[in-house]
Amino acid sequence: MKLSGDFDGTINTRLLGTDQGTAASCREADCDLEFVNENGKEVADSLSELSGATGAGGLARPLVPQRYRLAITNGTFVVEEPGVVTPVGAAASSDLLLTKPTFHDEIEVFTTADPENLEGGGGGESLSALEQNGVERTAVTEGDRVVLGFESTGIWGALSHFAAKQDEGQLQAGQAVNHSILSEFLRTENGVSLEVRQTNPGANEPRSELDLADAAPEDVTLLLADAEVLETGDSTPGRFYLVLDTSDGGPFTEDPEPGDEFAVEFALEGAEGHRYAFADDSGEPPAPFKQRLPAPEQFPYWETADGTESAEASFTIQERYFEYDHVTDDGELLVEASGGAVTGTTTILPPIEMSATFVDDKRDEPFRSESEVELSEGNFTINADLGGADPGTRLNYELYDGTTLRDSRTVIVVDDTDDPDRLAIDGVSDNATVATGENLSALRIDVRNAGGLGGEGTLTLDVDDGNLTAARDLTLSSNESRTVGFPSATVRLDPGAYPFNVTLDDDRRNGTLVVEENTARTTIDDDSGEGDTDDSGNASSSGDTGGNTTDTDANSTDADENPTANDSTGAANSDGNSSDVGGNSSDPRDGSGGRDGESEPTTFLPFGIGTRETLVGTVLVGAIHILGHWV
């Protein structure tokens, strides 16, 4: 090769030997070269006169990775067999080692806010500013930027060529350049591909894809950086970043919407058994980006044994939102009275400046405070100045993005945001006295709404470990206090002192219930006249005022009753028949007594008095039946 007089010392190996090279090929240029054989006889005075066996026929492809000899000579070379060319003498020599390109199979993905909000905003933002203000996540908020990082060597010679065509100068690490350089590189360099495409388009909906060729400069930024896994110089890039705007009208063929999913693929193509080769232009230096056809797309520096290497990643689009941690079913904010703060999660990224105001115009002197919104790793905190408001107080809340109102709702001050409608027991008598048989309205419990938000609860009572229980459902509005009892519960305990406890939510109190005799009540014994059976199996009347009982032949008699068989008021003897003292009895085969209002057969006794008449007589006149006679 022959270097021109304005050569700056940099040789683009991707262009070496082509018609776009920075050094002219001595095959066409007059380099004042002389080639002799081993005997010193001149065999050629230019490369074009040498045999193709010497490799002087021009490059078939970009320089392959291997060691090359460099020498400063007088221009005379010896051509040895079989085609080896060596300088006759060298003033200085060195080696040039070209290594095989490396490819990093991971794509870095993070999201950052609009560059206008970042330090040095606009199109000249630095990579460090993007990383400092970005969040390493694949969920990208609609309208924010998604940053994609790719790492590979072996592509920078081609990129530098297109940068030079656009007067961007030599590419340097840390530099931001026009994305059209990358767009032209991808269209021209066979074997290198980059795709960003939607993977979940709806039915009959077009797929959204990245379109670098038609993207505006403010929607795409191309940043160069050092390769992370390579020991490169400070000025040598090995990694590039694409910063893509996800706002409407950005670099995508269809505007990204929340829920859209995108796949990213960066690949160096390769087909085993194939090598990249320049197109044959009839002995002229080849064009650097014109591949010989037919051939599959092939990365210029891949060998025949190499296949495609690719890196893949993905990201999704999510909506912009603030989601509060503590709200009512109606969306009202809950803030604790002591050390109150509004907290939650957000997809909005710093360093956006946001603020919130709290206003209460119902006070004697209208109240207003303003607080900054602190954003950190997807969370937000607003330290609320509520002006010492008590639980139950309501204030107006407004959220601002700069001067733009983003949200407005009501704030309710509560005691505990985790339990804003808590009911509590304020007090209960240590001792309560009631009379047996009365209700428990005398047992009074003071309850209140301790949360600040209207709530419901159940007040329960347990006396003597379950011997008496009661419950009462309560509904108390904000800050309401009330004294309640249990009027529906009746005390059926014997006189005495009984421990009790009452429970409301997590609040529990104990006390003692004293049960006394009810002085207004007289107990009347129930004299049913039903007989008891003694140890001998004879029936005795529990209602016999005279205490007279007769036990003769296992039949029983009662001074006040003269039972008959099948009569529900009579007592039965041991053989199933009822009898008076004289042994008179009715025959059960003669029939049983009928129901009320029905005709009933009369059983005649020896004294001319029927059974029905005997009973009536007994009840009305209290006659006494002794020895078979009525007195």
C-alpha positions in Angstrom: 0.0 0.0 0.0 1.0 3.6 -0.5 0.2 6.3 2.0 -0.7 9.8 0.7 1.0 12.9 1.9 -1.9 13.9 4.2 -2.0 10.5 5.9 -2.8 10.9 9.6 -1.5 7.6 10.8 -4.9 5.7 11.0 -5.6 2.9 8.7 -9.2 1.5 8.4 -8.7 -2.2 8.1 -12.3 -2.6 6.9 -11.4 -0.5 3.9 -7.9 -1.7 3.3 -7.4 -2.9 -0.3 -10.8 -1.5 -1.5 -11.6 1.5 -3.6 -12.5 3.5 -0.4 -9.2 2.8 1.5 -7.2 5.5 3.2 -4.0 3.9 1.7 -3.7 3.4 -2.1 -2.9 -0.1 -3.3 0.5 -0.5 -4.9 -1.2 -2.7 -7.4 -2.6 0.3 -9.2 -0.4 3.1 -7.8 3.2 3.8 -8.7 5.0 2.8 -5.5 8.6 2.6 -7.0 8.8 -1.1 -6.2 11.3 -3.6 -7.6 11.0 -7.3 -7.4 14.0 -9.6 -8.0 14.5 -13.3 -7.8 17.1 -15.1 -5.6 19.8 -14.3 -8.1 19.1 -10.6 -8.1 17.4 -10.6 -11.5 14.4 -8.3 -11.8 11.2 -10.2 -12.3 8.7 -7.3 -12.0 8.5 -3.6 -11.3 4.9 -3.6 -10.0 2.5 -5.8 -8.1 0.4 -6.2 -11.2 3.3 -8.0 -12.9 3.7 -10.6 -10.1 2.1 -14.0 -10.1 -1.1 -14.4 -8.3 0.7 -17.0 -6.1 2.3 -14.1 -4.3 -1.1 -12.7 -3.2 -0.4 -9.6 -5.3 -3.7 -10.0 -7.2 -5.6 -7.9 -4.6 -7.6 -8.7 -1.5 -10.4 -11.2 -2.0 -12.0 -10.2 1.3 -11.3 -7.9 4.2 -8.1 -8.7 6.1 -8.4 -12.0 7.9 -7.4 -12.2 11.6 -3.7 -13.2 11.6 -0.2 -11.7 12.1 1.2 -9.4 9.4 4.8 -8.2 8.9 5.5 -4.5 8.6 8.8 -3.2 7.3 10.4 0.1 6.1 12.5 -0.8 3.0 14.2 0.7 0.0 11.5 -0.7 -2.2 13.3 -3.9 -3.4 11.9 -7.3 -2.6 13.0 -10.9 -3.3 10.4 -13.2 -4.7 11.0 -16.7 -3.4 9.4 -20.0 -4.1 6.5 -20.7 -3.7 5.5 -17.0 -4.0 6.9 -15.7 -0.7 7.9 -12.0 -1.0 10.5 -10.6 1.5 12.3 -7.3 1.6 16.0 -7.2 0.6 16.7 -5.0 3.5 14.6 -3.2 6.2 15.4 -0.1 8.1 12.7 -1.0 10.7 10.2 -3.8 11.1 7.3 -4.8 13.2 4.3 -7.1 13.4 0.6 -6.3 13.0 -1.7 -8.7 14.8 -5.4 -8.6 13.8 -7.6 -10.5 16.2 -11.0 -12.1 15.5 -13.9 -9.8 16.5 -15.7 -10.5 19.8 -19.5 -10.5 20.3 -21.3 -10.0 23.6 -24.5 -12.0 23.7 -26.4 -9.8 26.1 -28.2 -6.6 25.4 -28.4 -4.0 28.2 -31.9 -2.5 28.8 -32.8 0.3 31.1 -35.3 3.2 31.0 -34.8 6.9 31.6 -36.8 10.1 31.6 -37.1 12.6 28.8 -33.6 14.0 28.0 -35.1 17.5 28.3 -35.4 16.8 32.1 -31.8 15.5 32.4 -28.6 17.3 33.0 -27.4 18.8 29.7 -30.8 18.0 28.2 -31.7 17.9 24.5 -29.7 15.7 22.1 -26.3 16.0 23.7 -26.9 14.0 26.9 -24.1 11.8 28.1 -24.2 8.1 28.9 -23.3 8.8 32.5 -26.3 11.1 32.9 -28.6 8.5 31.3 -27.4 5.8 33.7 -27.5 8.1 36.7 -31.1 9.1 36.1 -32.2 5.8 34.7 -33.8 2.7 36.2 -32.6 -0.8 35.2 -35.9 -2.4 34.2 -37.6 -3.6 31.1 -40.9 -1.9 31.8 -40.8 1.4 30.0 -43.2 4.1 30.9 -45.0 5.5 27.8 -43.3 8.7 26.8 -40.0 7.9 28.5 -36.8 6.6 26.8 -35.7 3.0 26.5 -31.9 2.6 26.3 -30.5 -0.4 24.5 -26.8 -1.3 24.8 -25.0 -3.5 22.3 -21.4 -4.7 22.4 -19.3 -6.0 19.5 -15.9 -5.3 17.8 -15.2 -5.6 14.1 -17.9 -3.1 13.2 -16.2 0.1 14.0 -14.2 0.4 10.8 -17.4 0.4 8.8 -19.2 2.8 11.2 -16.2 5.1 11.0 -16.4 5.1 7.2 -20.1 6.3 7.3 -19.3 8.8 10.1 -16.6 10.3 7.9 -19.0 10.6 5.0 -21.2 12.7 7.3 -18.3 14.8 8.5 -18.6 13.4 12.1 -14.9 12.8 12.3 -13.2 9.8 13.9 -15.5 7.9 16.3 -14.5 8.2 19.9 -15.7 6.5 23.0 -18.2 8.7 24.9 -19.3 10.5 21.7 -22.9 11.1 20.7 -23.4 10.9 16.9 -26.2 11.1 14.5 -28.2 7.9 14.4 -28.3 8.0 10.6 -24.7 6.6 10.7 -26.0 3.4 12.3 -28.9 3.3 9.9 -26.7 3.5 6.8 -24.3 1.0 8.3 -27.1 -1.5 8.8 -28.5 -1.0 5.3 -25.0 -1.4 3.7 -23.0 -3.9 5.8 -24.0 -7.5 4.9 -24.2 -9.8 7.9 -25.1 -7.3 10.6 -28.7 -6.8 11.7 -30.6 -5.0 14.4 -34.3 -5.3 14.9 -36.7 -3.9 17.4 -40.3 -5.1 16.8 -43.6 -5.6 18.6 -44.4 -9.2 19.4 -48.1 -8.9 20.4 -50.0 -6.9 17.8 -53.8 -7.2 18.0 -55.9 -8.9 15.4 -55.9 -6.9 12.2 -53.5 -4.4 13.7 -50.1 -3.5 12.2 -46.9 -4.4 14.0 -44.9 -1.6 15.5 -41.2 -1.7 14.5 -38.2 0.6 14.9 -37.6 2.6 11.8 -34.2 4.3 12.1 -34.2 5.5 8.5 -37.2 7.8 9.0 -36.6 8.7 12.7 -36.1 12.3 13.7 -32.8 13.2 15.5 -34.7 14.2 18.6 -36.3 10.8 18.8 -33.1 8.6 18.6 -29.7 9.2 20.1 -26.6 7.1 19.3 -24.0 7.0 22.0 -20.6 5.3 21.8 -18.8 3.7 24.7 -15.8 1.4 25.6 -16.5 -2.2 25.4 -16.9 -3.6 29.0 -15.2 -6.9 28.5 -12.3 -5.7 26.4 -9.0 -4.0 27.3 -9.3 -1.1 24.9 -7.9 2.3 24.9 -9.9 5.3 26.1 -10.5 6.5 22.6 -11.6 3.1 21.1 -15.3 2.3 21.2 -16.5 -1.2 21.4 -20.1 -0.6 22.6 -23.0 1.5 21.4 -26.2 2.6 22.9 -29.5 3.5 21.2 -31.8 5.9 23.2 -35.4 5.6 21.8 -38.3 7.8 22.5 -41.6 6.0 23.2 -43.8 9.1 22.8 -46.3 9.4 20.0 -44.7 10.3 16.7 -41.4 8.7 17.7 -39.1 6.4 15.8 -41.6 3.5 15.6 -43.8 2.7 12.7 -46.8 2.6 15.1 -47.0 4.6 18.4 -46.2 2.4 21.3 -49.1 1.9 23.8 -49.3 0.5 27.3 -49.3 -3.3 27.1 -47.2 -3.5 23.9 -44.3 -6.0 24.1 -41.2 -5.6 22.0 -38.3 -8.0 21.1 -34.8 -6.7 20.4 -32.2 -8.7 18.4 -28.7 -7.8 17.4 -26.9 -10.4 15.2 -23.8 -11.0 13.3 -24.9 -13.4 10.5 -23.0 -16.5 9.4 -23.6 -19.6 7.4 -21.2 -22.5 8.0 -19.1 -23.4 4.9 -19.3 -19.8 3.5 -16.9 -16.8 3.6 -17.6 -13.2 2.8 -16.0 -12.2 -0.5 -15.7 -9.0 -2.4 -17.5 -8.7 -5.7 -15.1 -9.1 -8.7 -14.8 -5.8 -10.5 -12.5 -6.9 -13.4 -9.2 -6.3 -11.7 -10.2 -2.9 -10.1 -10.0 -2.5 -6.3 -13.3 -3.9 -5.0 -16.0 -1.8 -3.4 -15.9 -2.4 0.4 -19.6 -3.2 0.9 -20.4 -5.1 -2.2 -20.5 -8.8 -1.6 -19.9 -11.5 -4.2 -23.2 -13.2 -5.2 -24.9 -15.6 -4.9 -24.0 -16.0 -1.2 -25.9 -15.8 2.1 -25.5 -12.8 4.3 -22.2 -13.1 6.0 -20.3 -11.1 8.6 -17.0 -10.1 6.8 -14.7 -11.4 9.5 -16.4 -14.8 10.2 -14.6 -17.9 9.1 -16.2 -20.8 7.3 -16.8 -22.7 10.6 -18.7 -19.8 12.1 -22.5 -19.4 12.3 -24.8 -16.7 13.4 -24.3 -15.1 16.8 -27.1 -13.1 18.2 -28.1 -11.2 21.4 -31.7 -10.8 22.4 -33.7 -8.8 24.9 -37.2 -7.5 25.4 -39.1 -4.6 27.0 -42.8 -3.6 27.5 -44.6 -0.3 27.5 -46.6 0.6 30.6 -48.8 3.6 31.4 -47.8 6.6 33.4 -49.4 6.5 36.8 -49.3 7.3 40.5 -50.7 4.5 42.7 -51.4 5.5 46.4 -50.8 3.0 49.2 -53.8 4.1 51.4 -57.1 5.1 50.0 -60.8 4.5 50.7 -63.1 2.6 48.4 -64.1 6.1 47.0 -60.4 6.9 46.3 -60.0 9.4 49.2 -56.4 9.5 50.5 -55.7 8.4 54.1 -52.9 10.2 56.0 -51.9 9.6 59.6 -52.2 12.6 61.9 -48.8 12.0 63.5 -45.9 12.0 61.0 -48.4 11.8 58.1 -47.1 11.0 54.6 -48.6 10.1 51.3 -46.8 7.1 49.8 -47.2 4.8 46.8 -45.6 3.5 43.6 -45.2 5.2 40.3 -43.9 4.6 36.8 -42.7 8.3 36.6 -39.0 8.6 36.8 -36.8 11.3 38.4 -35.6 14.0 38.1 -39.1 15.3 37.3 -40.0 18.0 39.8 -43.5 17.4 41.3 -45.2 18.9 44.3 -48.4 18.5 46.3 -50.6 21.0 48.2 -52.9 20.4 51.2 -55.7 22.9 51.8 -58.3 23.2 54.6 -60.6 26.2 54.2 -63.0 25.2 57.1 -60.7 26.3 59.9 -61.0 29.7 61.6 -57.9 30.6 59.6 -57.7 28.9 56.2 -54.7 26.5 56.0 -52.5 25.6 53.1 -49.1 23.8 52.8 -47.0 22.5 50.0 -44.6 19.5 49.9 -42.2 18.2 47.4 -42.7 14.7 45.8 -39.7 12.5 46.4 -39.2 9.8 43.6 -36.9 6.9 44.1 -36.7 3.5 42.4 -40.4 3.4 41.4 -41.7 4.7 44.7 -42.8 8.1 45.8 -43.2 9.9 49.2 -44.9 13.1 50.1 -44.2 14.3 53.6 -47.6 16.0 54.4 -47.9 19.1 56.6 -51.4 18.8 57.8 -51.2 21.7 60.3 -51.9 19.5 63.4 -55.3 18.2 62.0 -57.1 15.7 64.2 -58.3 12.3 62.9 -61.5 12.7 60.9 -60.4 16.1 59.4 -60.8 16.4 55.7 -58.5 18.4 53.4 -58.2 19.1 49.7 -55.1 17.5 48.0 -53.6 18.5 44.6 -50.6 17.0 42.8 -48.6 19.1 40.3 -46.1 18.3 37.6 -44.4 21.7 37.4 -47.4 23.9 37.0 -49.6 21.2 35.5 -52.3 19.7 37.7 -52.0 15.9 37.6 -54.4 14.8 40.4 -57.0 16.3 42.9 -58.8 14.4 45.6 -59.8 14.5 49.3 -57.4 13.7 52.2 -58.9 12.2 55.4 -56.7 12.3 58.5 -56.8 9.1 60.4 -55.1 7.6 63.4 -53.7 4.5 61.6 -53.7 4.1 57.8 -53.6 0.3 58.2 -56.8 0.4 60.4 -58.5 3.7 59.6 -62.0 2.7 60.8 -61.0 1.1 64.1 -63.6 1.2 66.9 -62.3 1.1 70.5 -63.7 0.7 74.1 -63.2 3.9 76.1 -64.4 2.5 79.4 -66.5 -0.1 81.2 -67.6 -0.3 84.8 -65.4 -2.5 86.9 -68.5 -3.8 88.7 -72.1 -3.8 87.4 -75.1 -5.0 89.5 -78.2 -6.6 88.0 -81.1 -8.6 89.4 -81.7 -12.1 88.2 -84.3 -12.2 85.5 -83.6 -8.7 84.3 -81.8 -7.6 81.1 -78.2 -6.2 80.9 -79.0 -2.6 80.1 -77.4 -1.7 83.4 -74.0 -2.9 82.1 -72.8 0.3 80.2 -69.8 0.4 77.9 -68.3 3.6 76.5 -67.2 3.1 72.8 -65.7 5.5 70.2 -64.4 5.6 66.7 -60.7 5.8 67.2 -59.7 5.6 63.5 -61.0 8.8 62.0 -63.0 7.1 59.3 -66.6 5.9 59.8 -66.5 2.2 60.6 -68.4 -0.8 61.9 -67.7 -3.4 64.6 -69.2 -6.0 66.8 -69.2 -5.6 70.6 -69.3 -9.0 72.3 -69.9 -9.9 76.0 -68.8 -13.1 77.7 -69.9 -13.7 81.4 -68.5 -16.5 83.4 -66.6 -18.2 80.6 -69.6 -18.6 78.3 -72.5 -19.0 80.8 -73.9 -15.8 79.4 -73.0 -14.3 76.0 -74.3 -11.4 74.0 -73.3 -9.4 70.9 -74.2 -6.0 69.5 -73.3 -4.6 66.0 -72.2 -1.0 66.1 -71.8 1.7 63.4 -69.9 4.8 64.4 -69.2 7.8 62.3 -65.9 9.7 62.3 -64.9 10.7 65.9 -68.3 9.5 67.3 -68.5 8.4 71.0 -71.4 6.5 72.5 -72.4 4.6 75.6 -74.1 1.2 74.9 -75.4 -1.8 76.8 -77.1 -5.1 76.1 -80.8 -4.6 76.7 -81.7 -7.7 74.7 -79.8 -10.1 77.0 -81.6 -11.5 80.1 -79.7 -12.6 83.2 -80.6 -16.2 84.2 -77.8 -16.7 86.6 -78.0 -17.5 90.3 -77.2 -14.6 92.7 -73.4 -14.1 92.9 -70.4 -12.4 91.4 -69.3 -13.4 87.9 -66.3 -12.2 85.8 -67.0 -10.8 82.4 -65.1 -9.4 79.4 -66.2 -7.2 76.5 -64.4 -7.1 73.1 -64.5 -4.6 70.3 -62.1 -5.2 67.3 -58.8 -5.7 69.1 -59.8 -3.8 72.2 -60.7 -6.0 75.3 -61.8 -5.0 78.8 -62.7 -7.0 81.9 -65.0 -6.5 84.9 -67.3 -8.2 87.4 -71.1 -8.7 87.1 -72.9 -8.9 90.4 -76.3 -10.8 90.2 -78.7 -10.2 93.1 -82.1 -11.6 94.1 -85.0 -9.9 92.4 -87.0 -8.5 95.3 -90.0 -7.7 93.1 -90.5 -11.4 92.2 -92.4 -14.2 94.2 -91.7 -17.7 93.2 -94.7 -20.0 93.1 -94.1 -23.8 93.2 -95.6 -25.8 90.4 -98.0 -28.4 92.1 -98.7 -30.6 89.2 -100.2 -33.5 91.3 -98.0 -36.0 89.4 -96.9 -38.8 91.6 -93.4 -40.0 92.4 -92.5 -43.6 92.8 -91.0 -44.8 96.1 -88.4 -47.5 96.4 -90.9 -50.3 96.4 -92.4 -49.2 93.1 -95.6 -47.7 94.6 -96.7 -44.4 93.5 -97.0 -41.5 95.9 -98.7 -38.2 95.4 -96.3 -35.2 95.5 -99.3 -33.0 95.9 -101.0 -34.7 98.9 -101.5 -32.1 101.5 -102.5 -34.7 104.1 -99.6 -36.9 103.5 -101.9 -39.9 103.5 -100.9 -42.8 101.3 -102.3 -46.4 101.3 -100.3 -49.3 99.9 -102.3 -52.6 100.1 -102.2 -54.8 97.1 -99.8 -52.8 95.0 -102.6 -50.3 94.2 -102.3 -46.7 95.1 -104.8 -44.1 96.1 -104.7 -40.4 96.7 -106.9 -38.4 99.1 -107.4 -35.7 96.5 -107.8 -37.8 93.4 -109.7 -40.8 92.2 -108.0 -41.7 89.0 -109.4 -44.0 86.4 -107.7 -46.0 83.7 -106.7 -44.0 80.6 -107.4 -40.7 82.4 -104.5 -38.3 82.0 -104.9 -36.9 85.5 -104.8 -40.3 87.3 -101.9 -42.2 88.7 -101.3 -45.8 87.6 -100.7 -48.7 89.9 -98.2 -51.4 89.3 -100.5 -53.6 87.2 -101.6 -50.7 85.0 -105.0 -50.3 86.7 -106.1 -47.4 88.9 -108.1 -48.2 92.0 -109.6 -46.7 95.1 -109.0 -48.2 98.6 -111.8 -50.6 98.3 -110.3 -52.2 95.2 -113.0 -50.8 92.9 -111.6 -50.2 89.4 -112.7 -49.6 85.9 -112.1 -52.2 83.3 -109.8 -50.9 80.5 -111.7 -53.1 78.0 -114.8 -50.9 78.6 -113.2 -48.0 76.6 -111.2 -44.9 77.4 -112.2 -41.4 78.0 -113.0 -39.3 74.9 -111.6 -36.0 73.8 -113.1 -32.6 75.0 -116.5 -32.1 73.6 -117.1 -35.8 72.7 -119.5 -38.2 74.2 -117.8 -40.4 76.6 -119.1 -43.8 78.1 -120.0 -43.6 81.7 -118.6 -46.2 84.1 -121.0 -46.8 86.9 -119.7 -47.4 90.4 -121.6 -49.4 93.1 -122.8 -46.2 94.6 -124.7 -45.0 91.6 -122.3 -42.2 90.7 -120.5 -42.3 87.3 -116.7 -41.5 86.9 -117.3 -38.1 85.3 -119.7 -37.2 88.1 -117.2 -38.4 90.7 -114.5 -36.1 89.4 -116.8 -33.1 89.2 -117.9 -33.7 92.7 -114.4 -33.9 93.9 -113.3 -30.6 92.3 -116.4 -28.6 93.3 -117.1 -29.7 96.8 -113.7 -31.1 97.9 -115.4 -34.3 99.2 -113.1 -36.9 100.8 -113.4 -40.5 99.7 -112.8 -42.8 102.7 -113.4 -46.5 102.8 -115.4 -46.4 99.5 -117.9 -43.7 100.7 -118.2 -40.0 99.9 -118.3 -37.7 102.9 
